[in-house]
Amino acid sequence: MTTHPYKEKFERGTAVRIAPLDALEHFRRTWKYHHPLFERQLMFFSMTTVVEDVSYYHGGDVLYDLRGVPGIWHEELLEPASDTNNERNT
């Protein structure tokens, strides 16, 4: 969850990198609330893409739609693309 409700870390058009597979699997196993991560989303681990849209769950959780990647993504599963090496690009 973000530290400032209703304030996204990544704006529309920002390049982001999806978390590594182990982080996605951990989130999938432990997250019990809204917008779960689906198995079909795991194949997109470590890929670089662009934020298409930003939305907020009641209470301030930031949710993202990503270009060319299915599903809804929680902010904690993304990082700035510019901070990574060996990126897998979409």
C-alpha positions as YAML, in Angstrom:
chain: A
units: angstrom
residues:
- id: 1
  name: MET
  ca: [0.00, 0.00, 0.00]
- id: 2
  name: THR
  ca: [1.19, 3.51, -0.72]
- id: 3
  name: THR
  ca: [2.11, 5.83, 2.14]
- id: 4
  name: HIS
  ca: [-0.09, 8.63, 0.77]
- id: 5
  name: PRO
  ca: [-3.65, 7.54, -0.03]
- id: 6
  name: TYR
  ca: [-4.75, 8.25, -3.60]
- id: 7
  name: LYS
  ca: [-1.28, 9.25, -4.80]
- id: 8
  name: GLU
  ca: [0.33, 6.98, -7.36]
- id: 9
  name: LYS
  ca: [4.05, 6.27, -7.54]
- id: 10
  name: PHE
  ca: [3.89, 5.81, -11.33]
- id: 11
  name: GLU
  ca: [1.92, 8.16, -13.59]
- id: 12
  name: ARG
  ca: [0.35, 7.19, -16.91]
- id: 13
  name: GLY
  ca: [3.01, 6.73, -19.54]
- id: 14
  name: THR
  ca: [5.73, 5.78, -17.05]
- id: 15
  name: ALA
  ca: [7.95, 2.81, -17.90]
- id: 16
  name: VAL
  ca: [7.84, 0.21, -15.12]
- id: 17
  name: ARG
  ca: [9.32, -3.20, -14.50]
- id: 18
  name: ILE
  ca: [7.20, -6.00, -13.07]
- id: 19
  name: ALA
  ca: [8.66, -7.69, -9.99]
- id: 20
  name: PRO
  ca: [10.70, -10.91, -10.23]
- id: 21
  name: LEU
  ca: [8.88, -14.25, -10.25]
- id: 22
  name: ASP
  ca: [9.57, -15.04, -6.59]
- id: 23
  name: ALA
  ca: [7.97, -11.75, -5.51]
- id: 24
  name: LEU
  ca: [4.90, -12.38, -7.69]
- id: 25
  name: GLU
  ca: [4.50, -15.91, -6.32]
- id: 26
  name: HIS
  ca: [4.81, -14.65, -2.74]
- id: 27
  name: PHE
  ca: [2.19, -11.96, -3.33]
- id: 28
  name: ARG
  ca: [-0.13, -14.49, -4.96]
- id: 29
  name: ARG
  ca: [0.14, -16.86, -1.99]
- id: 30
  name: THR
  ca: [-0.23, -14.25, 0.74]
- id: 31
  name: TRP
  ca: [-2.57, -11.53, -0.60]
- id: 32
  name: LYS
  ca: [-6.12, -12.18, 0.62]
- id: 33
  name: TYR
  ca: [-7.95, -9.02, -0.35]
- id: 34
  name: HIS
  ca: [-9.10, -7.21, -3.49]
- id: 35
  name: HIS
  ca: [-7.67, -7.75, -6.96]
- id: 36
  name: PRO
  ca: [-5.69, -10.96, -6.48]
- id: 37
  name: LEU
  ca: [-2.84, -11.81, -8.80]
- id: 38
  name: PHE
  ca: [-3.83, -14.58, -11.21]
- id: 39
  name: GLU
  ca: [-1.57, -17.40, -12.33]
- id: 40
  name: ARG
  ca: [-1.64, -16.15, -15.94]
- id: 41
  name: GLN
  ca: [0.02, -12.91, -14.75]
- id: 42
  name: LEU
  ca: [3.10, -14.73, -13.42]
- id: 43
  name: MET
  ca: [4.54, -15.18, -16.91]
- id: 44
  name: PHE
  ca: [5.11, -11.43, -17.13]
- id: 45
  name: PHE
  ca: [7.69, -11.37, -14.31]
- id: 46
  name: SER
  ca: [10.57, -8.91, -14.77]
- id: 47
  name: MET
  ca: [9.09, -7.47, -17.96]
- id: 48
  name: THR
  ca: [9.28, -3.80, -18.75]
- id: 49
  name: THR
  ca: [6.10, -2.10, -19.91]
- id: 50
  name: VAL
  ca: [4.24, 1.20, -19.62]
- id: 51
  name: VAL
  ca: [1.48, 2.31, -17.26]
- id: 52
  name: GLU
  ca: [-1.74, 2.68, -19.26]
- id: 53
  name: ASP
  ca: [-4.08, 3.64, -16.42]
- id: 54
  name: VAL
  ca: [-4.08, 4.22, -12.67]
- id: 55
  name: SER
  ca: [-6.96, 3.57, -10.30]
- id: 56
  name: TYR
  ca: [-7.46, 3.36, -6.55]
- id: 57
  name: TYR
  ca: [-9.14, 0.85, -4.33]
- id: 58
  name: HIS
  ca: [-11.14, 2.26, -1.42]
- id: 59
  name: GLY
  ca: [-8.60, 3.15, 1.24]
- id: 60
  name: GLY
  ca: [-5.87, 4.20, -1.13]
- id: 61
  name: ASP
  ca: [-4.34, 1.06, -2.65]
- id: 62
  name: VAL
  ca: [-2.97, 2.07, -6.05]
- id: 63
  name: LEU
  ca: [-3.81, -0.26, -8.95]
- id: 64
  name: TYR
  ca: [-2.36, -0.22, -12.45]
- id: 65
  name: ASP
  ca: [-3.31, -1.35, -15.94]
- id: 66
  name: LEU
  ca: [-0.18, -2.05, -17.96]
- id: 67
  name: ARG
  ca: [0.34, -1.94, -21.72]
- id: 68
  name: GLY
  ca: [0.24, -5.40, -23.27]
- id: 69
  name: VAL
  ca: [-0.02, -7.15, -19.91]
- id: 70
  name: PRO
  ca: [-3.29, -8.66, -18.64]
- id: 71
  name: GLY
  ca: [-4.82, -8.06, -15.25]
- id: 72
  name: ILE
  ca: [-4.65, -5.41, -12.59]
- id: 73
  name: TRP
  ca: [-1.32, -4.82, -10.88]
- id: 74
  name: HIS
  ca: [-0.66, -3.62, -7.33]
- id: 75
  name: GLU
  ca: [1.90, -0.86, -6.92]
- id: 76
  name: GLU
  ca: [4.15, -3.04, -4.75]
- id: 77
  name: LEU
  ca: [4.65, -5.39, -7.72]
- id: 78
  name: LEU
  ca: [6.18, -2.65, -9.87]
- id: 79
  name: GLU
  ca: [9.43, -0.72, -9.86]
- id: 80
  name: PRO
  ca: [10.86, 2.04, -12.04]
- id: 81
  name: ALA
  ca: [12.18, 0.60, -15.29]
- id: 82
  name: SER
  ca: [15.19, 2.91, -15.21]
- id: 83
  name: ASP
  ca: [16.45, 1.28, -11.98]
- id: 84
  name: THR
  ca: [16.88, -2.18, -13.49]
- id: 85
  name: ASN
  ca: [19.41, -4.15, -15.49]
- id: 86
  name: ASN
  ca: [18.82, -7.18, -17.72]
- id: 87
  name: GLU
  ca: [15.23, -6.17, -18.43]
- id: 88
  name: ARG
  ca: [12.82, -8.37, -20.33]
- id: 89
  name: ASN
  ca: [10.94, -6.00, -22.62]
- id: 90
  name: THR
  ca: [7.38, -6.38, -23.83]
...
